[in-house]
Amino acid sequence: MISDSVNGISGFLSGPLALVFYVGLTSFIAALIVLVVIVMRLLVLNDPANGWLALISIILLLGGIQLLCLGIVSKYIAEIYLETKHWPIYIAKEIK
């Protein structure tokens, strides 16, 4: 019953698909900013970054790329799903 209720509530929503895309994009941009700061700090101050900061930013970068690609693919699949339902593009009022 719980799985049926979750399926009924979520059904097919495109909102979570867009959320995955935006979370991936945000994660990717944040990781790029942190990596640029690490490289600039190394070049300007000649101060190597801590290992955990570089490791976390690389993991965040790779996770962001994966989520970004997953969001793009899921939007394509959503469009295919909506197209295969054969819903009419418009509804015309019947005139008698």
Secondary structure by P-SEA (a helix, b strand, c coil): caaaaaaaaacccaaaaaaaaaaaaaaaaaaaaaaaaaaaaaaaccccccaaaaaaaaaaaaaaaaaaaaaaaaaaaaaaaaaacccccccccccc
